[in-house]
Amino acid sequence: MKDAANDAASTDRHDGHISRRSFLRTGFSGGVLMAALPGGMLTGETSPLPDPLPGVQASELDEKTIGDLAEGMKSGRYTGRSITESYIARIETTDRQGPALRSVIELNPDALSIADGLDRERKVKGPRGPLHGIPVLIKDNIDTSDRMATTAGSLALVGSKPPDDAFIVKQLRRAGAIILGKTNLSEWANIRSNHSTSGWSGRGGLTKNPYALDRNTSGSSSGSAAAVTANLCTVAVGTETDGSIVSPSSINGLVGIKPTVGLLSRTGIIPISHSQDTPGPMARTVRDAAILLGALTGIDGEDRATGESGGKALADYTQNLDAQGLKGVRIGVVRKYFGFLDKVDVVINRALEVLKAQGAVLVDPADIETIGKFDDTENTVLLYELKTDLNAYLARLGPGAPVHTLKEIIEYNERNRSREMPYFAQEMFLKAEAKGALTEKEYLDALEANRRLSRKEGIDAVMDKFNLDALVAPTDGPAWVTDFIDGDHYIGGSSTAAAVAGYPSVTVPAGFVFGLPVGISFFGRAWSESTLIRMAYAYEQATHNRRGPKFLATADLTL
């Protein structure tokens, strides 16, 4: 979740230098073997580069899209190996040294050999598709059955070896993507404490915001967001329960897609809630996010929710990309999600003018009348499902797993307070452990209320009332200063209605507040990804709001 704990309760560090040698030899805290950095960089001719960012050397791959890299491989300018080498080197100089973002928790020691195999295949058979030879980072709560660990950022799971790849990882490998590594996250997807600091995990430390290093990345897909915006990869996969894709995407100047629950499989992903959890793409452009989304789809027999995606999912969402895609659409403005910061309202009101200029019909206001009425019931459902779903995931790891139940994780954290709880505790874990089975009336009543209030009486009701194609609102505020004493300073956002409903949401860069990115969210009915992507793309093409980060020590208040 975006701050699963904060959003659920009111709502969802360790900076230090690590030497090149120790980086190559071990991962953070857990001693996981990392991939050796290659000596070479990209081959072929070089194109003119932008001026170097302060403290960060420019890379030939800065802001390159999937299409750019695919064309480079087709022409022979790049190979999958040379691209992978360049990203690994960028991670060394920017993530481990320089600004030391700490967004990548572990590199795949087999990434270069995988790239070599895909390069040989390309020569013989041609590319499998647009992701062939493209390095992708994935969040460290997504299983890989290889030499990397899957820990949700927790020291309690160091040494855990999942028995199989997550379903979506199999889809990525099938598409020819290179799993470059795992990204840091808000530990346990930020469900451990309602006083947490997003972007921090016991295993990975604190992920910094590339726009202003003293500011937060939001979460829980913190590392995925920071890595993509800092050009440590082209695209990454995050996960969301409530805001964990769209909030860090907004705060880090990215496009993020939170799909309908059931469009993408959750098998092999460390869970919070089967009612709300979903993986999703994070990218610098709508096109790249659409490409990645299509590659991840597929019906998974182990995740019953994906059965509903039959006939609704697409393998190629780029067919919906239309620069004129806003003409004639009816969009409702959810004003109840405005007003938390005047400067954000200014940015989003300008975005609304763009929507109108591009031919959209705005219904303003078009408020979801039930906003705020399902906050408590969301919290109840998450606590019940966390205990049941996490215990089920741990059982899949088998008897050799380092921990087997939520109760054992709680006990581990207590024994290792100095490393696991130096800044915040685990009160949400304790509340979840106290809950009973999913047959209890409290849970069933809360789940029914969630679905009714967020769907029939919520998003569906307002869209029916005004005959709308989508809803819009500010995704989030600008990044706050990271605060280990008081935790996150989340001031507002629009993720919860779509999250509780299990409906899709797409955020796209809308502008800046003091140089800090702010996004606008398009959200709507179940399975409306194609519609939302089309609108987001048309808005993106009309504005081109994304600007890469400058890795400033603190925000420039003169901007």
C-alpha positions as CSV (number, residue, x, y, z in Angstrom):
1,M,0.0,0.0,0.0
2,K,0.9,3.6,-0.3
3,D,1.4,3.7,3.2
4,A,-0.7,0.7,3.9
5,A,-0.5,1.5,7.6
6,N,-1.2,5.2,7.3
7,D,-4.0,4.8,4.8
8,A,-5.5,2.0,6.9
9,A,-5.3,3.7,10.2
10,S,-6.0,7.3,9.2
11,T,-6.2,6.8,6.0
12,D,-2.3,3.1,3.8
13,R,17.7,4.7,6.8
14,H,20.4,4.2,7.3
15,D,22.2,6.3,4.7
16,G,25.8,5.4,4.4
17,H,28.5,4.7,1.9
18,I,29.0,1.2,0.6
19,S,32.2,0.5,-1.3
20,R,32.2,-0.7,-4.9
21,R,33.9,-3.9,-3.8
22,S,31.4,-4.7,-1.0
23,F,28.5,-3.8,-3.4
24,L,29.7,-6.3,-5.9
25,R,30.2,-9.0,-3.3
26,T,27.1,-8.7,-1.1
27,G,23.6,-7.2,-0.9
28,F,22.3,-5.1,1.9
29,S,22.2,-6.8,5.4
30,G,21.3,-10.2,4.1
31,G,24.6,-11.0,2.4
32,V,23.0,-12.0,-0.8
33,L,25.4,-12.5,-3.7
34,M,25.2,-9.6,-6.2
35,A,26.1,-9.5,-9.9
36,A,29.6,-8.4,-10.8
37,L,29.7,-5.1,-12.7
38,P,31.0,-5.5,-16.2
39,G,33.9,-3.4,-17.5
40,G,32.2,-2.3,-20.7
41,M,29.5,0.2,-21.4
42,L,27.2,0.6,-24.4
43,T,28.7,-0.1,-27.7
44,G,28.3,1.8,-31.0
45,E,28.0,5.5,-31.7
46,T,26.9,7.9,-29.1
47,S,24.3,10.6,-29.5
48,P,24.5,14.1,-28.0
49,L,23.8,13.9,-24.3
50,P,22.0,16.4,-22.1
51,D,24.0,18.5,-19.6
52,P,25.1,16.3,-16.7
53,L,22.9,16.6,-13.7
54,P,24.6,18.0,-10.5
55,G,26.5,15.1,-8.9
56,V,25.3,12.6,-11.4
57,Q,27.0,11.8,-14.8
58,A,24.6,11.7,-17.7
59,S,24.0,8.3,-19.4
60,E,23.3,7.6,-23.0
61,L,20.2,5.7,-21.8
62,D,18.7,8.7,-19.9
63,E,15.0,8.9,-20.7
64,K,15.2,6.2,-23.3
65,T,11.9,4.3,-23.9
66,I,11.3,0.7,-24.6
67,G,10.9,1.6,-28.3
68,D,14.2,3.5,-28.3
69,L,16.0,0.5,-26.9
70,A,14.3,-1.9,-29.2
71,E,15.1,0.1,-32.2
72,G,18.7,0.4,-31.0
73,M,18.9,-3.4,-30.7
74,K,17.4,-3.8,-34.2
75,S,20.0,-1.5,-35.7
76,G,22.8,-3.2,-33.9
77,R,23.7,-0.1,-31.9
78,Y,22.7,-1.8,-28.7
79,T,22.5,-5.3,-27.4
80,G,20.6,-6.7,-24.5
81,R,24.0,-7.2,-22.8
82,S,25.2,-3.6,-23.5
83,I,22.0,-2.1,-22.2
84,T,22.1,-4.3,-19.1
85,E,25.7,-3.4,-18.5
86,S,24.9,0.3,-18.7
87,Y,22.1,0.1,-16.2
88,I,24.2,-1.9,-13.8
89,A,26.9,0.7,-14.0
90,R,24.3,3.4,-13.5
91,I,23.1,1.7,-10.4
92,E,26.7,1.6,-9.1
93,T,27.3,5.3,-9.6
94,T,23.9,6.6,-8.7
95,D,22.3,4.2,-6.4
96,R,25.3,3.0,-4.4
97,Q,27.5,6.0,-4.8
98,G,26.8,9.7,-5.7
99,P,23.4,10.5,-4.4
100,A,23.1,7.0,-3.0
101,L,19.4,6.5,-3.7
102,R,19.3,3.0,-2.4
103,S,16.4,2.1,-4.6
104,V,17.8,-1.3,-5.8
105,I,18.0,-3.8,-3.0
106,E,19.7,-6.5,-5.0
107,L,20.9,-7.2,-8.5
108,N,20.3,-10.4,-10.4
109,P,23.7,-12.2,-10.6
110,D,22.4,-13.9,-13.8
111,A,21.3,-10.8,-15.6
112,L,24.2,-10.7,-18.0
113,S,24.0,-14.3,-18.9
114,I,20.3,-14.0,-19.5
115,A,21.0,-11.0,-21.7
116,D,23.5,-13.0,-23.7
117,G,21.0,-15.8,-24.3
118,L,18.4,-13.3,-25.5
119,D,20.9,-11.7,-27.8
120,R,21.7,-15.0,-29.4
121,E,18.0,-15.8,-29.7
122,R,17.3,-12.4,-31.4
123,K,20.0,-13.1,-34.0
124,V,18.5,-16.5,-34.9
125,K,14.7,-16.0,-34.4
126,G,14.2,-12.3,-34.1
127,P,12.6,-10.6,-31.0
128,R,9.8,-12.2,-29.1
129,G,8.1,-8.8,-28.7
130,P,8.8,-5.3,-27.5
131,L,10.3,-6.4,-24.2
132,H,12.9,-8.7,-25.7
133,G,16.2,-7.8,-24.1
134,I,14.8,-5.0,-22.0
135,P,16.0,-5.0,-18.3
136,V,13.1,-4.7,-15.8
137,L,13.4,-4.1,-12.1
138,I,10.7,-5.7,-9.8
139,K,9.7,-4.9,-6.3
140,D,11.2,-7.1,-3.5
141,N,7.9,-8.6,-2.6
142,I,7.6,-10.5,-5.9
143,D,9.0,-14.0,-6.0
144,T,11.8,-15.1,-8.2
145,S,13.0,-18.7,-8.1
146,D,16.6,-17.9,-8.8
147,R,19.7,-16.6,-6.9
148,M,17.9,-13.5,-5.6
149,A,15.9,-13.4,-2.4
150,T,12.3,-12.2,-1.9
151,T,12.0,-10.5,1.5
152,A,9.5,-7.6,1.4
153,G,12.5,-5.7,2.7
154,S,12.4,-7.6,6.0
155,L,15.5,-9.2,7.6
156,A,13.1,-11.9,8.8
157,L,12.9,-13.3,5.3
158,V,16.6,-13.2,4.4
159,G,17.4,-16.6,3.2
160,S,13.9,-17.3,1.9
161,K,13.9,-19.1,-1.4
162,P,10.5,-19.2,-3.1
163,P,9.7,-22.5,-4.8
164,D,8.8,-20.9,-8.1
165,D,8.7,-17.6,-10.0
166,A,5.6,-15.4,-9.4
167,F,3.2,-15.8,-12.3
168,I,3.9,-12.2,-13.5
169,V,7.7,-13.0,-13.5
170,K,7.0,-16.0,-15.7
171,Q,5.1,-13.6,-18.0
172,L,8.1,-11.2,-18.1
173,R,10.5,-14.0,-18.8
174,R,8.2,-15.3,-21.5
175,A,8.2,-11.9,-23.1
176,G,12.0,-11.8,-23.2
177,A,12.5,-9.3,-20.4
178,I,15.6,-9.4,-18.3
179,I,14.9,-9.4,-14.6
180,L,17.6,-6.9,-13.6
181,G,17.0,-7.0,-9.9
182,K,14.8,-6.3,-6.9
183,T,13.8,-2.8,-5.7
184,N,13.6,-1.6,-2.2
185,L,10.2,-0.8,-0.7
186,S,8.4,0.3,2.4
187,E,8.9,-2.8,4.5
188,W,6.1,-5.3,4.3
189,A,4.5,-2.9,1.8
190,N,4.0,-0.5,4.7
191,I,1.5,-2.5,6.6
192,R,3.6,-3.0,9.7
193,S,3.1,0.3,11.5
194,N,0.8,3.4,11.2
195,H,3.8,5.6,12.1
196,S,6.1,4.3,9.4
197,T,8.5,6.1,7.1
198,S,7.8,5.2,3.5
199,G,10.8,3.9,1.5
200,W,12.5,2.4,4.5
201,S,13.1,-1.3,5.1
202,G,15.3,-3.2,7.5
203,R,17.1,-4.9,4.7
204,G,17.4,-2.0,2.3
205,G,17.6,1.1,4.4
206,L,16.0,4.4,3.1
207,T,15.3,5.1,-0.6
208,K,15.8,8.8,-1.4
209,N,13.7,10.9,-3.7
210,P,15.8,11.8,-6.8
211,Y,14.2,15.2,-7.1
212,A,15.2,16.3,-3.6
213,L,17.2,13.8,-1.6
214,D,15.9,14.9,1.8
215,R,12.3,14.2,0.6
216,N,10.3,11.0,0.6
217,T,9.6,8.7,-2.3
218,S,6.2,7.7,-0.9
219,G,5.5,4.0,-1.0
220,S,5.3,1.3,-0.8
221,S,6.8,0.8,-4.3
222,S,9.4,3.3,-3.4
223,G,12.4,1.7,-5.0
224,S,10.6,1.0,-8.2
225,A,9.6,4.6,-8.5
226,A,13.0,6.1,-7.7
227,A,14.8,3.7,-10.0
228,V,12.7,4.4,-13.0
229,T,12.8,8.2,-12.6
230,A,16.6,8.1,-12.0
231,N,17.1,6.1,-15.2
232,L,18.4,3.0,-13.5
233,C,16.0,1.0,-15.7
234,T,13.4,1.7,-18.3
235,V,10.4,0.3,-16.5
236,A,9.7,-1.4,-13.2
237,V,6.9,-3.4,-11.5
238,G,5.3,-2.2,-8.3
239,T,2.4,-3.5,-6.2
240,E,-0.5,-1.7,-4.7
241,T,-3.1,-2.3,-2.0
242,D,-4.0,1.4,-1.6
243,G,-1.8,3.9,-3.4
244,S,1.4,2.0,-3.5
245,I,1.8,2.3,-7.3
246,V,0.1,5.6,-8.0
247,S,1.4,7.7,-5.1
248,P,5.2,7.0,-5.6
249,S,4.6,7.3,-9.3
250,S,3.1,10.8,-8.8
251,I,5.7,11.9,-6.3
252,N,8.5,10.7,-8.6
253,G,7.2,12.1,-11.9
254,L,6.1,8.8,-13.4
255,V,3.2,7.1,-15.1
256,G,1.8,4.4,-12.9
257,I,-1.0,2.0,-13.7
258,K,-3.0,0.3,-10.8
259,P,-5.1,-2.3,-12.7
260,T,-8.4,-3.8,-11.8
261,V,-7.9,-6.5,-9.2
262,G,-7.8,-9.7,-11.2
263,L,-6.3,-8.3,-14.4
264,L,-2.8,-9.4,-13.2
265,S,-2.0,-12.4,-11.0
266,R,-0.9,-12.1,-7.4
267,T,0.4,-15.7,-7.1
268,G,3.9,-15.5,-5.7
269,I,3.6,-11.9,-4.4
270,I,3.9,-11.4,-0.6
271,P,0.4,-10.3,0.2
272,I,-1.6,-7.8,2.3
273,S,-5.1,-8.3,1.0
274,H,-6.5,-10.5,-1.7
275,S,-9.4,-8.0,-2.0
276,Q,-7.2,-5.1,-3.0
277,D,-3.7,-6.3,-3.9
278,T,-2.4,-6.0,-7.5
279,P,0.9,-5.6,-9.2
280,G,1.3,-3.0,-12.0
281,P,3.7,-1.1,-14.2
282,M,5.7,2.1,-13.4
283,A,7.3,3.9,-16.3
284,R,8.3,7.3,-17.6
285,T,5.8,7.3,-20.5
286,V,2.2,6.0,-20.9
287,R,3.3,3.9,-23.9
288,D,6.0,2.1,-21.9
289,A,3.5,1.5,-19.0
290,A,1.0,0.1,-21.6
291,I,3.6,-2.2,-23.1
292,L,4.5,-3.6,-19.7
293,L,0.9,-4.0,-18.6
294,G,0.1,-6.1,-21.6
295,A,3.0,-8.4,-21.0
296,L,1.9,-9.0,-17.4
297,T,-1.7,-10.1,-18.2
298,G,-2.8,-13.7,-18.2
299,I,-5.2,-16.1,-16.5
300,D,-3.6,-17.9,-13.6
301,G,-5.2,-21.0,-12.3
302,E,-3.8,-20.3,-8.8
303,D,-5.4,-16.8,-8.6
304,R,-9.1,-17.2,-9.1
305,A,-9.6,-13.5,-9.4
306,T,-7.8,-13.6,-12.8
307,G,-10.6,-15.8,-14.2
308,E,-12.7,-12.7,-14.5
309,S,-10.2,-11.1,-16.8
310,G,-11.1,-13.5,-19.6
311,G,-12.3,-11.5,-22.6
312,K,-11.4,-8.2,-20.8
313,A,-7.6,-8.3,-20.7
314,L,-5.4,-7.3,-23.6
315,A,-1.9,-8.5,-24.5
316,D,-1.3,-5.1,-26.2
317,Y,-2.6,-2.0,-24.6
318,T,-0.7,0.2,-27.0
319,Q,-3.6,-0.2,-29.5
320,N,-5.5,2.3,-27.3
321,L,-2.9,5.1,-27.6
322,D,-4.5,7.9,-29.4
323,A,-3.3,11.5,-29.1
324,Q,-6.9,12.6,-29.8
325,G,-8.3,10.2,-27.2
326,L,-9.9,13.0,-25.1
327,K,-12.2,14.2,-27.8
328,G,-15.9,13.8,-26.7
329,V,-15.2,11.9,-23.5
330,R,-17.1,12.8,-20.4
331,I,-14.9,13.1,-17.3
332,G,-16.1,13.8,-13.8
333,V,-14.0,16.0,-11.5
334,V,-13.9,14.6,-7.9
335,R,-13.6,17.8,-6.0
336,K,-13.8,16.0,-2.7
337,Y,-10.2,14.9,-3.4
338,F,-9.1,18.5,-3.9
339,G,-8.3,21.2,-1.2
340,F,-5.5,19.6,0.8
341,L,-2.9,22.0,-0.7
342,D,-3.7,25.1,-2.7
343,K,-0.6,24.7,-4.9
344,V,-1.7,21.2,-6.0
345,D,-5.1,22.6,-6.8
346,V,-3.5,25.1,-9.1
347,V,-1.6,22.4,-11.0
348,I,-4.6,20.1,-11.4
349,N,-6.9,23.0,-12.4
350,R,-4.5,23.8,-15.2
351,A,-4.6,20.1,-16.1
352,L,-8.4,20.3,-16.3
353,E,-8.1,23.2,-18.8
354,V,-5.9,21.0,-20.9
355,L,-8.5,18.3,-20.8
356,K,-11.2,20.7,-22.0
357,A,-8.9,22.1,-24.7
358,Q,-8.4,18.6,-26.0
359,G,-12.1,18.1,-26.4
360,A,-13.2,16.5,-23.1
361,V,-16.5,17.3,-21.5
362,L,-15.9,18.0,-17.8
363,V,-18.6,17.5,-15.2
364,D,-17.4,19.6,-12.3
365,P,-18.0,18.6,-9.6
366,A,-18.8,14.9,-9.9
367,D,-18.2,13.8,-6.3
368,I,-18.2,10.3,-4.9
369,E,-20.6,10.8,-2.1
370,T,-19.3,7.9,-0.1
371,I,-15.7,9.1,0.2
372,G,-14.6,8.7,3.8
373,K,-17.4,6.3,4.7
374,F,-15.3,3.1,4.1
375,D,-12.0,4.1,5.7
376,D,-12.7,2.1,8.9
377,T,-14.0,-0.9,7.1
378,E,-11.0,-0.9,4.7
379,N,-8.8,-1.0,7.8
380,T,-10.8,-4.0,9.2
381,V,-10.6,-5.9,6.0
382,L,-6.9,-5.3,5.6
383,L,-6.1,-6.6,9.1
384,Y,-8.1,-9.8,8.7
385,E,-6.8,-10.5,5.2
386,L,-3.2,-9.7,6.1
387,K,-3.1,-12.4,8.7
388,T,-4.8,-15.1,6.6
389,D,-3.1,-14.2,3.3
390,L,0.4,-13.8,4.7
391,N,0.3,-17.0,6.6
392,A,-0.8,-18.8,3.4
393,Y,2.1,-17.3,1.5
394,L,4.6,-18.3,4.2
395,A,3.2,-21.8,4.1
396,R,4.0,-22.1,0.4
397,L,7.7,-21.5,1.2
398,G,7.8,-24.8,3.1
399,P,9.3,-25.9,6.3
400,G,12.8,-24.6,5.5
401,A,11.5,-21.0,5.5
402,P,13.1,-18.7,8.1
403,V,9.6,-17.7,9.4
404,H,6.3,-19.6,9.0
405,T,3.6,-17.3,10.4
406,L,2.8,-13.6,11.1
407,K,3.3,-14.5,14.8
408,E,6.8,-15.7,14.1
409,I,7.6,-12.4,12.2
410,I,6.4,-10.4,15.2
411,E,8.6,-12.4,17.5
412,Y,11.6,-12.0,15.1
413,N,11.1,-8.2,15.1
414,E,11.0,-8.1,18.9
415,R,14.2,-10.1,19.1
416,N,15.8,-7.8,16.5
417,R,14.4,-4.4,17.6
418,S,17.6,-2.4,16.9
419,R,17.7,-3.5,13.3
420,E,14.0,-4.0,12.5
421,M,12.3,-1.4,14.6
422,P,14.8,1.5,15.2
423,Y,12.3,4.1,14.0
424,F,8.7,2.6,14.2
425,A,7.1,-0.4,15.7
426,Q,4.7,-3.1,14.5
427,E,1.3,-2.1,15.9
428,M,-0.5,-3.0,12.7
429,F,1.0,-6.5,12.8
430,L,-0.2,-6.9,16.4
431,K,-3.7,-5.9,15.5
432,A,-3.8,-8.3,12.6
433,E,-2.5,-11.2,14.6
434,A,-5.4,-10.6,17.1
435,K,-7.9,-11.1,14.3
436,G,-9.7,-14.3,13.7
437,A,-10.7,-16.2,10.5
438,L,-12.3,-14.8,7.4
439,T,-15.6,-16.4,8.5
440,E,-16.1,-13.9,11.3
441,K,-19.0,-11.5,11.1
442,E,-16.9,-8.4,11.6
443,Y,-14.8,-9.2,8.6
444,L,-17.8,-10.2,6.4
445,D,-19.7,-7.1,7.3
446,A,-16.7,-4.8,6.6
447,L,-16.0,-6.5,3.2
448,E,-19.7,-6.1,2.2
449,A,-19.6,-2.4,3.2
450,N,-16.4,-1.8,1.3
451,R,-17.7,-3.2,-1.9
452,R,-21.1,-1.5,-1.7
453,L,-19.9,1.9,-0.6
454,S,-16.9,2.1,-3.0
455,R,-18.6,0.4,-6.0
456,K,-22.4,0.5,-6.3
457,E,-22.9,3.6,-4.1
458,G,-19.5,5.1,-5.0
459,I,-17.7,5.1,-8.3
460,D,-20.4,3.3,-10.2
461,A,-23.1,5.6,-8.8
462,V,-21.4,8.9,-9.8
463,M,-20.5,7.5,-13.2
464,D,-24.0,6.4,-13.8
465,K,-25.5,9.6,-12.6
466,F,-23.5,11.8,-15.0
467,N,-22.9,9.3,-17.8
468,L,-19.1,9.5,-17.3
469,D,-16.3,7.7,-19.0
470,A,-13.8,8.4,-16.2
471,L,-13.1,10.4,-13.1
472,V,-10.1,12.6,-12.4
473,A,-8.5,14.0,-9.2
474,P,-5.0,14.9,-8.0
475,T,-3.1,11.8,-7.3
476,D,-1.1,13.0,-4.3
477,G,0.7,16.0,-2.9
478,P,4.3,16.8,-3.5
479,A,7.0,14.8,-1.6
480,W,7.4,15.6,2.1
481,V,10.6,15.8,4.0
482,T,11.5,12.4,5.3
483,D,11.0,12.2,9.0
484,F,12.0,9.3,11.1
485,I,10.6,10.8,14.3
486,D,7.0,11.4,13.3
487,G,6.8,9.2,10.2
488,D,5.1,10.1,7.0
489,H,3.4,13.5,6.4
490,Y,0.8,12.4,3.9
491,I,-1.6,15.3,3.3
492,G,-4.0,14.0,0.7
493,G,-4.6,12.0,-2.4
494,S,-7.2,10.1,-4.4
495,S,-6.2,6.4,-4.4
496,T,-8.6,5.0,-1.8
497,A,-11.9,4.8,-3.7
498,A,-10.4,2.8,-6.6
499,A,-8.3,0.8,-4.3
500,V,-11.2,-0.4,-2.1
501,A,-13.4,-1.0,-5.1
502,G,-10.6,-3.0,-6.9
503,Y,-11.0,-0.7,-9.9
504,P,-8.3,0.7,-12.1
505,S,-6.4,4.0,-11.8
506,V,-3.7,5.6,-14.0
507,T,-1.6,8.5,-12.8
508,V,0.4,10.7,-15.2
509,P,2.6,13.8,-14.5
510,A,0.6,17.0,-14.3
511,G,3.2,19.5,-13.1
512,F,5.4,20.6,-10.3
513,V,5.2,22.4,-6.9
514,F,8.6,23.9,-6.0
515,G,10.2,21.5,-8.5
516,L,8.5,18.5,-7.0
517,P,6.3,16.4,-9.3
518,V,2.5,16.2,-8.9
519,G,0.3,13.7,-10.9
520,I,-3.3,13.6,-12.0
521,S,-5.2,10.3,-11.7
522,F,-7.7,9.0,-14.2
523,F,-9.9,6.2,-12.7
524,G,-13.2,4.5,-13.3
525,R,-15.1,1.3,-13.5
526,A,-13.7,-2.2,-13.4
527,W,-11.9,-3.3,-16.5
528,S,-11.7,0.2,-18.0
529,E,-7.9,0.2,-18.4
530,S,-8.1,0.8,-22.1
531,T,-10.3,3.9,-21.7
532,L,-8.1,5.3,-18.9
533,I,-4.8,4.6,-20.8
534,R,-6.2,6.3,-23.9
535,M,-7.1,9.4,-21.9
536,A,-3.8,9.5,-20.0
537,Y,-1.9,9.2,-23.2
538,A,-3.8,12.0,-24.9
539,Y,-3.2,14.3,-21.9
540,E,0.5,13.3,-21.8
541,Q,1.0,14.1,-25.5
542,A,-0.7,17.4,-25.0
543,T,1.5,18.5,-22.1
544,H,4.8,16.5,-21.9
545,N,5.0,17.5,-18.3
546,R,7.7,15.0,-17.2
547,R,11.1,16.5,-16.4
548,G,13.8,14.3,-15.0
549,P,15.2,14.7,-11.5
550,K,18.2,17.0,-10.6
551,F,19.2,15.0,-7.5
552,L,19.2,18.2,-5.4
553,A,20.1,18.0,-1.7
554,T,16.8,19.8,-0.9
555,A,13.9,21.3,-2.8
556,D,14.5,24.6,-4.6
557,L,11.8,26.9,-3.1
558,T,12.5,29.5,-5.8
559,L,10.9,27.4,-8.5
